[in-house]
Amino acid sequence: MTPLLKPLCALLIVLATPAWADISRDEAAAAAQRVSNGRVLSVEKAESGRRPVWRVKILTAQGEVRVVLIDAASGRPL
């Protein structure tokens, strides 16, 4: 039983980790900036409807803070 324990634990860890590798933080920031034409204040990992997204805060030219959600898999704004 012991020889199978390590590979089983490794497999469970891999399966439990969400996939974030499709769109990078910088790509998400650039996509959000294209949508709202402002300055990026922060980029954080988040979830929306049980799907991974990037939550990007933008400071608009009018001085408003806007939050843009970018799909982590496709890079499209939500």
HTML snippet that shows the backbone in 3Dmol.js (N, CA, C, O; Angstrom):
<script src="https://3Dmol.org/build/3Dmol-min.js"></script>
<div id="view" style="width:600px;height:400px;position:relative"></div>
<script>
const pdb = `
ATOM      1  N   MET A   1       0.819  -1.189   0.000  1.00  0.00           N
ATOM      2  CA  MET A   1       0.000   0.000   0.000  1.00  0.00           C
ATOM      3  C   MET A   1       0.871   1.264   0.000  1.00  0.00           C
ATOM      4  O   MET A   1       0.510   2.252  -0.640  1.00  0.00           O
ATOM      5  N   THR A   2       1.979   1.252   0.686  1.00  0.00           N
ATOM      6  CA  THR A   2       2.851   2.416   0.781  1.00  0.00           C
ATOM      7  C   THR A   2       3.397   2.866  -0.581  1.00  0.00           C
ATOM      8  O   THR A   2       3.452   4.074  -0.812  1.00  0.00           O
ATOM      9  N   PRO A   3       3.799   1.983  -1.488  1.00  0.00           N
ATOM     10  CA  PRO A   3       4.313   2.449  -2.786  1.00  0.00           C
ATOM     11  C   PRO A   3       3.259   3.210  -3.610  1.00  0.00           C
ATOM     12  O   PRO A   3       3.616   4.058  -4.428  1.00  0.00           O
ATOM     13  N   LEU A   4       2.008   2.927  -3.408  1.00  0.00           N
ATOM     14  CA  LEU A   4       0.961   3.613  -4.160  1.00  0.00           C
ATOM     15  C   LEU A   4       0.529   4.932  -3.524  1.00  0.00           C
ATOM     16  O   LEU A   4      -0.129   5.747  -4.170  1.00  0.00           O
ATOM     17  N   LEU A   5       0.891   5.139  -2.284  1.00  0.00           N
ATOM     18  CA  LEU A   5       0.434   6.313  -1.566  1.00  0.00           C
ATOM     19  C   LEU A   5       1.002   7.616  -2.133  1.00  0.00           C
ATOM     20  O   LEU A   5       0.259   8.583  -2.304  1.00  0.00           O
ATOM     21  N   LYS A   6       2.285   7.657  -2.422  1.00  0.00           N
ATOM     22  CA  LYS A   6       2.898   8.879  -2.953  1.00  0.00           C
ATOM     23  C   LYS A   6       2.341   9.267  -4.322  1.00  0.00           C
ATOM     24  O   LYS A   6       1.979  10.428  -4.512  1.00  0.00           O
ATOM     25  N   PRO A   7       2.258   8.339  -5.289  1.00  0.00           N
ATOM     26  CA  PRO A   7       1.678   8.735  -6.591  1.00  0.00           C
ATOM     27  C   PRO A   7       0.211   9.143  -6.479  1.00  0.00           C
ATOM     28  O   PRO A   7      -0.237  10.041  -7.192  1.00  0.00           O
ATOM     29  N   LEU A   8      -0.533   8.498  -5.600  1.00  0.00           N
ATOM     30  CA  LEU A   8      -1.935   8.851  -5.420  1.00  0.00           C
ATOM     31  C   LEU A   8      -2.074  10.261  -4.845  1.00  0.00           C
ATOM     32  O   LEU A   8      -2.922  11.032  -5.296  1.00  0.00           O
ATOM     33  N   CYS A   9      -1.260  10.597  -3.868  1.00  0.00           N
ATOM     34  CA  CYS A   9      -1.278  11.943  -3.285  1.00  0.00           C
ATOM     35  C   CYS A   9      -0.892  12.996  -4.326  1.00  0.00           C
ATOM     36  O   CYS A   9      -1.511  14.059  -4.391  1.00  0.00           O
ATOM     37  N   ALA A  10       0.105  12.714  -5.123  1.00  0.00           N
ATOM     38  CA  ALA A  10       0.533  13.647  -6.170  1.00  0.00           C
ATOM     39  C   ALA A  10      -0.581  13.862  -7.195  1.00  0.00           C
ATOM     40  O   ALA A  10      -0.805  14.988  -7.640  1.00  0.00           O
ATOM     41  N   LEU A  11      -1.267  12.807  -7.563  1.00  0.00           N
ATOM     42  CA  LEU A  11      -2.372  12.907  -8.513  1.00  0.00           C
ATOM     43  C   LEU A  11      -3.509  13.746  -7.944  1.00  0.00           C
ATOM     44  O   LEU A  11      -4.089  14.563  -8.658  1.00  0.00           O
ATOM     45  N   LEU A  12      -3.831  13.558  -6.684  1.00  0.00           N
ATOM     46  CA  LEU A  12      -4.898  14.333  -6.051  1.00  0.00           C
ATOM     47  C   LEU A  12      -4.554  15.815  -5.971  1.00  0.00           C
ATOM     48  O   LEU A  12      -5.429  16.664  -6.143  1.00  0.00           O
ATOM     49  N   ILE A  13      -3.317  16.124  -5.717  1.00  0.00           N
ATOM     50  CA  ILE A  13      -2.883  17.523  -5.667  1.00  0.00           C
ATOM     51  C   ILE A  13      -3.016  18.175  -7.045  1.00  0.00           C
ATOM     52  O   ILE A  13      -3.491  19.305  -7.156  1.00  0.00           O
ATOM     53  N   VAL A  14      -2.605  17.473  -8.074  1.00  0.00           N
ATOM     54  CA  VAL A  14      -2.690  18.001  -9.436  1.00  0.00           C
ATOM     55  C   VAL A  14      -4.144  18.223  -9.834  1.00  0.00           C
ATOM     56  O   VAL A  14      -4.465  19.244 -10.443  1.00  0.00           O
ATOM     57  N   LEU A  15      -5.013  17.301  -9.506  1.00  0.00           N
ATOM     58  CA  LEU A  15      -6.422  17.420  -9.875  1.00  0.00           C
ATOM     59  C   LEU A  15      -7.148  18.513  -9.090  1.00  0.00           C
ATOM     60  O   LEU A  15      -8.121  19.082  -9.582  1.00  0.00           O
ATOM     61  N   ALA A  16      -6.691  18.804  -7.895  1.00  0.00           N
ATOM     62  CA  ALA A  16      -7.346  19.806  -7.058  1.00  0.00           C
ATOM     63  C   ALA A  16      -6.917  21.227  -7.396  1.00  0.00           C
ATOM     64  O   ALA A  16      -7.580  22.174  -6.976  1.00  0.00           O
ATOM     65  N   THR A  17      -5.844  21.404  -8.129  1.00  0.00           N
ATOM     66  CA  THR A  17      -5.322  22.726  -8.459  1.00  0.00           C
ATOM     67  C   THR A  17      -6.044  23.283  -9.678  1.00  0.00           C
ATOM     68  O   THR A  17      -6.096  22.616 -10.711  1.00  0.00           O
ATOM     69  N   PRO A  18      -6.614  24.510  -9.584  1.00  0.00           N
ATOM     70  CA  PRO A  18      -7.279  25.094 -10.756  1.00  0.00           C
ATOM     71  C   PRO A  18      -6.274  25.454 -11.839  1.00  0.00           C
ATOM     72  O   PRO A  18      -5.113  25.744 -11.551  1.00  0.00           O
ATOM     73  N   ALA A  19      -6.724  25.434 -13.076  1.00  0.00           N
ATOM     74  CA  ALA A  19      -5.855  25.756 -14.210  1.00  0.00           C
ATOM     75  C   ALA A  19      -5.801  27.272 -14.399  1.00  0.00           C
ATOM     76  O   ALA A  19      -6.825  27.888 -14.692  1.00  0.00           O
ATOM     77  N   TRP A  20      -4.637  27.878 -14.239  1.00  0.00           N
ATOM     78  CA  TRP A  20      -4.454  29.315 -14.381  1.00  0.00           C
ATOM     79  C   TRP A  20      -3.471  29.653 -15.489  1.00  0.00           C
ATOM     80  O   TRP A  20      -3.161  30.827 -15.694  1.00  0.00           O
ATOM     81  N   ALA A  21      -2.976  28.663 -16.202  1.00  0.00           N
ATOM     82  CA  ALA A  21      -1.839  28.897 -17.084  1.00  0.00           C
ATOM     83  C   ALA A  21      -2.197  29.458 -18.459  1.00  0.00           C
ATOM     84  O   ALA A  21      -1.297  29.844 -19.205  1.00  0.00           O
ATOM     85  N   ASP A  22      -3.483  29.517 -18.822  1.00  0.00           N
ATOM     86  CA  ASP A  22      -3.829  29.924 -20.176  1.00  0.00           C
ATOM     87  C   ASP A  22      -3.513  31.398 -20.454  1.00  0.00           C
ATOM     88  O   ASP A  22      -2.847  31.708 -21.441  1.00  0.00           O
ATOM     89  N   ILE A  23      -3.977  32.290 -19.610  1.00  0.00           N
ATOM     90  CA  ILE A  23      -3.770  33.724 -19.795  1.00  0.00           C
ATOM     91  C   ILE A  23      -2.933  34.253 -18.630  1.00  0.00           C
ATOM     92  O   ILE A  23      -3.282  34.037 -17.469  1.00  0.00           O
ATOM     93  N   SER A  24      -1.848  34.934 -18.927  1.00  0.00           N
ATOM     94  CA  SER A  24      -0.981  35.449 -17.868  1.00  0.00           C
ATOM     95  C   SER A  24      -1.573  36.713 -17.256  1.00  0.00           C
ATOM     96  O   SER A  24      -2.517  37.294 -17.791  1.00  0.00           O
ATOM     97  N   ARG A  25      -1.011  37.124 -16.142  1.00  0.00           N
ATOM     98  CA  ARG A  25      -1.417  38.358 -15.459  1.00  0.00           C
ATOM     99  C   ARG A  25      -1.248  39.553 -16.398  1.00  0.00           C
ATOM    100  O   ARG A  25      -2.127  40.411 -16.467  1.00  0.00           O
ATOM    101  N   ASP A  26      -0.145  39.617 -17.110  1.00  0.00           N
ATOM    102  CA  ASP A  26       0.110  40.742 -18.021  1.00  0.00           C
ATOM    103  C   ASP A  26      -0.874  40.762 -19.191  1.00  0.00           C
ATOM    104  O   ASP A  26      -1.329  41.828 -19.606  1.00  0.00           O
ATOM    105  N   GLU A  27      -1.201  39.579 -19.720  1.00  0.00           N
ATOM    106  CA  GLU A  27      -2.168  39.500 -20.819  1.00  0.00           C
ATOM    107  C   GLU A  27      -3.555  39.945 -20.356  1.00  0.00           C
ATOM    108  O   GLU A  27      -4.274  40.618 -21.094  1.00  0.00           O
ATOM    109  N   ALA A  28      -3.924  39.565 -19.131  1.00  0.00           N
ATOM    110  CA  ALA A  28      -5.214  39.973 -18.570  1.00  0.00           C
ATOM    111  C   ALA A  28      -5.254  41.489 -18.386  1.00  0.00           C
ATOM    112  O   ALA A  28      -6.263  42.125 -18.689  1.00  0.00           O
ATOM    113  N   ALA A  29      -4.166  42.063 -17.893  1.00  0.00           N
ATOM    114  CA  ALA A  29      -4.097  43.517 -17.715  1.00  0.00           C
ATOM    115  C   ALA A  29      -4.237  44.230 -19.056  1.00  0.00           C
ATOM    116  O   ALA A  29      -4.948  45.231 -19.153  1.00  0.00           O
ATOM    117  N   ALA A  30      -3.575  43.734 -20.076  1.00  0.00           N
ATOM    118  CA  ALA A  30      -3.647  44.350 -21.402  1.00  0.00           C
ATOM    119  C   ALA A  30      -5.060  44.245 -21.978  1.00  0.00           C
ATOM    120  O   ALA A  30      -5.548  45.197 -22.586  1.00  0.00           O
ATOM    121  N   ALA A  31      -5.716  43.108 -21.794  1.00  0.00           N
ATOM    122  CA  ALA A  31      -7.085  42.931 -22.291  1.00  0.00           C
ATOM    123  C   ALA A  31      -8.050  43.885 -21.589  1.00  0.00           C
ATOM    124  O   ALA A  31      -8.905  44.487 -22.238  1.00  0.00           O
ATOM    125  N   ALA A  32      -7.922  44.027 -20.289  1.00  0.00           N
ATOM    126  CA  ALA A  32      -8.790  44.930 -19.526  1.00  0.00           C
ATOM    127  C   ALA A  32      -8.527  46.381 -19.910  1.00  0.00           C
ATOM    128  O   ALA A  32      -9.458  47.183 -19.976  1.00  0.00           O
ATOM    129  N   GLN A  33      -7.290  46.717 -20.160  1.00  0.00           N
ATOM    130  CA  GLN A  33      -6.926  48.087 -20.542  1.00  0.00           C
ATOM    131  C   GLN A  33      -7.514  48.439 -21.911  1.00  0.00           C
ATOM    132  O   GLN A  33      -7.929  49.576 -22.135  1.00  0.00           O
ATOM    133  N   ARG A  34      -7.547  47.469 -22.821  1.00  0.00           N
ATOM    134  CA  ARG A  34      -8.143  47.701 -24.143  1.00  0.00           C
ATOM    135  C   ARG A  34      -9.640  47.982 -24.030  1.00  0.00           C
ATOM    136  O   ARG A  34     -10.187  48.777 -24.795  1.00  0.00           O
ATOM    137  N   VAL A  35     -10.300  47.326 -23.069  1.00  0.00           N
ATOM    138  CA  VAL A  35     -11.745  47.488 -22.898  1.00  0.00           C
ATOM    139  C   VAL A  35     -12.100  48.823 -22.279  1.00  0.00           C
ATOM    140  O   VAL A  35     -13.083  49.443 -22.682  1.00  0.00           O
ATOM    141  N   SER A  36     -11.323  49.282 -21.307  1.00  0.00           N
ATOM    142  CA  SER A  36     -11.736  50.462 -20.559  1.00  0.00           C
ATOM    143  C   SER A  36     -10.813  51.665 -20.705  1.00  0.00           C
ATOM    144  O   SER A  36     -11.072  52.699 -20.089  1.00  0.00           O
ATOM    145  N   ASN A  37      -9.773  51.575 -21.475  1.00  0.00           N
ATOM    146  CA  ASN A  37      -8.874  52.713 -21.713  1.00  0.00           C
ATOM    147  C   ASN A  37      -8.506  53.465 -20.445  1.00  0.00           C
ATOM    148  O   ASN A  37      -8.849  54.637 -20.288  1.00  0.00           O
ATOM    149  N   GLY A  38      -7.817  52.800 -19.553  1.00  0.00           N
ATOM    150  CA  GLY A  38      -7.399  53.442 -18.316  1.00  0.00           C
ATOM    151  C   GLY A  38      -6.082  52.870 -17.832  1.00  0.00           C
ATOM    152  O   GLY A  38      -5.407  52.130 -18.547  1.00  0.00           O
ATOM    153  N   ARG A  39      -5.726  53.224 -16.607  1.00  0.00           N
ATOM    154  CA  ARG A  39      -4.478  52.752 -15.999  1.00  0.00           C
ATOM    155  C   ARG A  39      -4.788  51.578 -15.091  1.00  0.00           C
ATOM    156  O   ARG A  39      -5.709  51.647 -14.277  1.00  0.00           O
ATOM    157  N   VAL A  40      -4.026  50.497 -15.222  1.00  0.00           N
ATOM    158  CA  VAL A  40      -4.225  49.300 -14.403  1.00  0.00           C
ATOM    159  C   VAL A  40      -3.695  49.562 -12.998  1.00  0.00           C
ATOM    160  O   VAL A  40      -2.544  49.956 -12.814  1.00  0.00           O
ATOM    161  N   LEU A  41      -4.562  49.334 -12.011  1.00  0.00           N
ATOM    162  CA  LEU A  41      -4.170  49.504 -10.617  1.00  0.00           C
ATOM    163  C   LEU A  41      -3.746  48.183  -9.979  1.00  0.00           C
ATOM    164  O   LEU A  41      -2.777  48.139  -9.221  1.00  0.00           O
ATOM    165  N   SER A  42      -4.480  47.099 -10.291  1.00  0.00           N
ATOM    166  CA  SER A  42      -4.136  45.798  -9.722  1.00  0.00           C
ATOM    167  C   SER A  42      -4.742  44.681 -10.557  1.00  0.00           C
ATOM    168  O   SER A  42      -5.712  44.878 -11.290  1.00  0.00           O
ATOM    169  N   VAL A  43      -4.140  43.498 -10.423  1.00  0.00           N
ATOM    170  CA  VAL A  43      -4.634  42.296 -11.097  1.00  0.00           C
ATOM    171  C   VAL A  43      -4.575  41.161 -10.083  1.00  0.00           C
ATOM    172  O   VAL A  43      -3.524  40.891  -9.500  1.00  0.00           O
ATOM    173  N   GLU A  44      -5.715  40.494  -9.875  1.00  0.00           N
ATOM    174  CA  GLU A  44      -5.784  39.409  -8.894  1.00  0.00           C
ATOM    175  C   GLU A  44      -6.503  38.206  -9.482  1.00  0.00           C
ATOM    176  O   GLU A  44      -7.357  38.352 -10.358  1.00  0.00           O
ATOM    177  N   LYS A  45      -6.162  37.029  -9.006  1.00  0.00           N
ATOM    178  CA  LYS A  45      -6.888  35.811  -9.363  1.00  0.00           C
ATOM    179  C   LYS A  45      -8.197  35.782  -8.588  1.00  0.00           C
ATOM    180  O   LYS A  45      -8.247  36.177  -7.423  1.00  0.00           O
ATOM    181  N   ALA A  46      -9.258  35.310  -9.241  1.00  0.00           N
ATOM    182  CA  ALA A  46     -10.560  35.216  -8.584  1.00  0.00           C
ATOM    183  C   ALA A  46     -11.383  34.137  -9.290  1.00  0.00           C
ATOM    184  O   ALA A  46     -10.909  33.477 -10.215  1.00  0.00           O
ATOM    185  N   GLU A  47     -12.619  33.974  -8.835  1.00  0.00           N
ATOM    186  CA  GLU A  47     -13.556  33.059  -9.481  1.00  0.00           C
ATOM    187  C   GLU A  47     -14.865  33.789  -9.706  1.00  0.00           C
ATOM    188  O   GLU A  47     -15.285  34.598  -8.878  1.00  0.00           O
ATOM    189  N   SER A  48     -15.502  33.504 -10.820  1.00  0.00           N
ATOM    190  CA  SER A  48     -16.815  34.055 -11.129  1.00  0.00           C
ATOM    191  C   SER A  48     -17.654  32.920 -11.702  1.00  0.00           C
ATOM    192  O   SER A  48     -17.359  32.400 -12.778  1.00  0.00           O
ATOM    193  N   GLY A  49     -18.692  32.543 -10.981  1.00  0.00           N
ATOM    194  CA  GLY A  49     -19.518  31.425 -11.449  1.00  0.00           C
ATOM    195  C   GLY A  49     -18.746  30.130 -11.528  1.00  0.00           C
ATOM    196  O   GLY A  49     -18.962  29.336 -12.444  1.00  0.00           O
ATOM    197  N   ARG A  50     -17.853  29.902 -10.590  1.00  0.00           N
ATOM    198  CA  ARG A  50     -17.015  28.698 -10.508  1.00  0.00           C
ATOM    199  C   ARG A  50     -16.045  28.553 -11.686  1.00  0.00           C
ATOM    200  O   ARG A  50     -15.583  27.451 -11.979  1.00  0.00           O
ATOM    201  N   ARG A  51     -15.740  29.659 -12.354  1.00  0.00           N
ATOM    202  CA  ARG A  51     -14.726  29.638 -13.420  1.00  0.00           C
ATOM    203  C   ARG A  51     -13.609  30.593 -13.016  1.00  0.00           C
ATOM    204  O   ARG A  51     -13.875  31.637 -12.421  1.00  0.00           O
ATOM    205  N   PRO A  52     -12.375  30.251 -13.327  1.00  0.00           N
ATOM    206  CA  PRO A  52     -11.251  31.130 -12.970  1.00  0.00           C
ATOM    207  C   PRO A  52     -11.238  32.387 -13.840  1.00  0.00           C
ATOM    208  O   PRO A  52     -11.402  32.322 -15.058  1.00  0.00           O
ATOM    209  N   VAL A  53     -11.041  33.521 -13.187  1.00  0.00           N
ATOM    210  CA  VAL A  53     -10.968  34.805 -13.884  1.00  0.00           C
ATOM    211  C   VAL A  53      -9.840  35.638 -13.286  1.00  0.00           C
ATOM    212  O   VAL A  53      -9.363  35.376 -12.182  1.00  0.00           O
ATOM    213  N   TRP A  54      -9.435  36.636 -14.040  1.00  0.00           N
ATOM    214  CA  TRP A  54      -8.542  37.664 -13.524  1.00  0.00           C
ATOM    215  C   TRP A  54      -9.404  38.874 -13.209  1.00  0.00           C
ATOM    216  O   TRP A  54     -10.191  39.300 -14.055  1.00  0.00           O
ATOM    217  N   ARG A  55      -9.278  39.434 -12.022  1.00  0.00           N
ATOM    218  CA  ARG A  55     -10.021  40.628 -11.596  1.00  0.00           C
ATOM    219  C   ARG A  55      -9.058  41.807 -11.714  1.00  0.00           C
ATOM    220  O   ARG A  55      -8.092  41.914 -10.958  1.00  0.00           O
ATOM    221  N   VAL A  56      -9.336  42.688 -12.673  1.00  0.00           N
ATOM    222  CA  VAL A  56      -8.431  43.799 -12.976  1.00  0.00           C
ATOM    223  C   VAL A  56      -9.097  45.110 -12.587  1.00  0.00           C
ATOM    224  O   VAL A  56     -10.191  45.417 -13.063  1.00  0.00           O
ATOM    225  N   LYS A  57      -8.441  45.888 -11.722  1.00  0.00           N
ATOM    226  CA  LYS A  57      -8.928  47.216 -11.353  1.00  0.00           C
ATOM    227  C   LYS A  57      -8.269  48.237 -12.265  1.00  0.00           C
ATOM    228  O   LYS A  57      -7.050  48.253 -12.439  1.00  0.00           O
ATOM    229  N   ILE A  58      -9.116  49.096 -12.848  1.00  0.00           N
ATOM    230  CA  ILE A  58      -8.659  50.110 -13.793  1.00  0.00           C
ATOM    231  C   ILE A  58      -9.073  51.489 -13.278  1.00  0.00           C
ATOM    232  O   ILE A  58     -10.194  51.657 -12.798  1.00  0.00           O
ATOM    233  N   LEU A  59      -8.183  52.473 -13.374  1.00  0.00           N
ATOM    234  CA  LEU A  59      -8.513  53.865 -13.098  1.00  0.00           C
ATOM    235  C   LEU A  59      -8.784  54.535 -14.437  1.00  0.00           C
ATOM    236  O   LEU A  59      -7.886  54.657 -15.270  1.00  0.00           O
ATOM    237  N   THR A  60     -10.034  54.973 -14.645  1.00  0.00           N
ATOM    238  CA  THR A  60     -10.410  55.566 -15.925  1.00  0.00           C
ATOM    239  C   THR A  60      -9.927  57.012 -16.004  1.00  0.00           C
ATOM    240  O   THR A  60      -9.486  57.584 -15.007  1.00  0.00           O
ATOM    241  N   ALA A  61     -10.015  57.595 -17.198  1.00  0.00           N
ATOM    242  CA  ALA A  61      -9.614  58.987 -17.411  1.00  0.00           C
ATOM    243  C   ALA A  61     -10.503  59.941 -16.622  1.00  0.00           C
ATOM    244  O   ALA A  61     -10.093  61.062 -16.321  1.00  0.00           O
ATOM    245  N   GLN A  62     -11.717  59.508 -16.285  1.00  0.00           N
ATOM    246  CA  GLN A  62     -12.643  60.332 -15.504  1.00  0.00           C
ATOM    247  C   GLN A  62     -12.395  60.217 -14.000  1.00  0.00           C
ATOM    248  O   GLN A  62     -13.093  60.848 -13.206  1.00  0.00           O
ATOM    249  N   GLY A  63     -11.409  59.416 -13.608  1.00  0.00           N
ATOM    250  CA  GLY A  63     -11.070  59.257 -12.199  1.00  0.00           C
ATOM    251  C   GLY A  63     -11.878  58.195 -11.473  1.00  0.00           C
ATOM    252  O   GLY A  63     -11.827  58.117 -10.246  1.00  0.00           O
ATOM    253  N   GLU A  64     -12.621  57.378 -12.205  1.00  0.00           N
ATOM    254  CA  GLU A  64     -13.411  56.306 -11.603  1.00  0.00           C
ATOM    255  C   GLU A  64     -12.610  55.010 -11.594  1.00  0.00           C
ATOM    256  O   GLU A  64     -11.823  54.747 -12.504  1.00  0.00           O
ATOM    257  N   VAL A  65     -12.818  54.207 -10.559  1.00  0.00           N
ATOM    258  CA  VAL A  65     -12.199  52.884 -10.507  1.00  0.00           C
ATOM    259  C   VAL A  65     -13.205  51.889 -11.058  1.00  0.00           C
ATOM    260  O   VAL A  65     -14.342  51.822 -10.590  1.00  0.00           O
ATOM    261  N   ARG A  66     -12.789  51.123 -12.045  1.00  0.00           N
ATOM    262  CA  ARG A  66     -13.646  50.140 -12.695  1.00  0.00           C
ATOM    263  C   ARG A  66     -13.004  48.766 -12.546  1.00  0.00           C
ATOM    264  O   ARG A  66     -11.787  48.629 -12.669  1.00  0.00           O
ATOM    265  N   VAL A  67     -13.818  47.755 -12.282  1.00  0.00           N
ATOM    266  CA  VAL A  67     -13.328  46.381 -12.184  1.00  0.00           C
ATOM    267  C   VAL A  67     -13.747  45.639 -13.443  1.00  0.00           C
ATOM    268  O   VAL A  67     -14.924  45.621 -13.802  1.00  0.00           O
ATOM    269  N   VAL A  68     -12.776  45.027 -14.108  1.00  0.00           N
ATOM    270  CA  VAL A  68     -13.025  44.251 -15.316  1.00  0.00           C
ATOM    271  C   VAL A  68     -12.618  42.815 -15.028  1.00  0.00           C
ATOM    272  O   VAL A  68     -11.510  42.560 -14.554  1.00  0.00           O
ATOM    273  N   LEU A  69     -13.525  41.867 -15.318  1.00  0.00           N
ATOM    274  CA  LEU A  69     -13.203  40.446 -15.150  1.00  0.00           C
ATOM    275  C   LEU A  69     -12.791  39.891 -16.506  1.00  0.00           C
ATOM    276  O   LEU A  69     -13.484  40.066 -17.508  1.00  0.00           O
ATOM    277  N   ILE A  70     -11.642  39.215 -16.511  1.00  0.00           N
ATOM    278  CA  ILE A  70     -11.105  38.604 -17.730  1.00  0.00           C
ATOM    279  C   ILE A  70     -11.102  37.093 -17.545  1.00  0.00           C
ATOM    280  O   ILE A  70     -10.538  36.588 -16.574  1.00  0.00           O
ATOM    281  N   ASP A  71     -11.726  36.369 -18.466  1.00  0.00           N
ATOM    282  CA  ASP A  71     -11.746  34.910 -18.399  1.00  0.00           C
ATOM    283  C   ASP A  71     -10.314  34.385 -18.478  1.00  0.00           C
ATOM    284  O   ASP A  71      -9.576  34.721 -19.403  1.00  0.00           O
ATOM    285  N   ALA A  72      -9.927  33.568 -17.512  1.00  0.00           N
ATOM    286  CA  ALA A  72      -8.542  33.078 -17.442  1.00  0.00           C
ATOM    287  C   ALA A  72      -8.212  32.095 -18.552  1.00  0.00           C
ATOM    288  O   ALA A  72      -7.041  31.916 -18.887  1.00  0.00           O
ATOM    289  N   ALA A  73      -9.219  31.457 -19.126  1.00  0.00           N
ATOM    290  CA  ALA A  73      -8.961  30.475 -20.180  1.00  0.00           C
ATOM    291  C   ALA A  73      -8.901  31.128 -21.556  1.00  0.00           C
ATOM    292  O   ALA A  73      -8.036  30.793 -22.364  1.00  0.00           O
ATOM    293  N   SER A  74      -9.823  32.064 -21.828  1.00  0.00           N
ATOM    294  CA  SER A  74      -9.917  32.624 -23.181  1.00  0.00           C
ATOM    295  C   SER A  74      -9.299  34.008 -23.317  1.00  0.00           C
ATOM    296  O   SER A  74      -8.914  34.403 -24.417  1.00  0.00           O
ATOM    297  N   GLY A  75      -9.194  34.765 -22.203  1.00  0.00           N
ATOM    298  CA  GLY A  75      -8.677  36.122 -22.261  1.00  0.00           C
ATOM    299  C   GLY A  75      -9.722  37.151 -22.639  1.00  0.00           C
ATOM    300  O   GLY A  75      -9.399  38.319 -22.855  1.00  0.00           O
ATOM    301  N   ARG A  76     -10.969  36.727 -22.721  1.00  0.00           N
ATOM    302  CA  ARG A  76     -12.055  37.627 -23.083  1.00  0.00           C
ATOM    303  C   ARG A  76     -12.665  38.279 -21.850  1.00  0.00           C
ATOM    304  O   ARG A  76     -12.763  37.650 -20.796  1.00  0.00           O
ATOM    305  N   PRO A  77     -13.073  39.538 -21.979  1.00  0.00           N
ATOM    306  CA  PRO A  77     -13.753  40.201 -20.842  1.00  0.00           C
ATOM    307  C   PRO A  77     -15.118  39.569 -20.608  1.00  0.00           C
ATOM    308  O   PRO A  77     -15.780  39.127 -21.547  1.00  0.00           O
ATOM    309  N   LEU A  78     -15.527  39.533 -19.354  1.00  0.00           N
ATOM    310  CA  LEU A  78     -16.852  38.990 -19.012  1.00  0.00           C
ATOM    311  C   LEU A  78     -17.827  40.119 -18.770  1.00  0.00           C
ATOM    312  O   LEU A  78     -18.995  39.872 -18.470  1.00  0.00           O
TER     313      LEU A  78
END
`;
const viewer = $3Dmol.createViewer("view");
viewer.addModel(pdb, "pdb");
viewer.setStyle({}, {cartoon: {color: "spectrum"}});
viewer.zoomTo();
viewer.render();
</script>
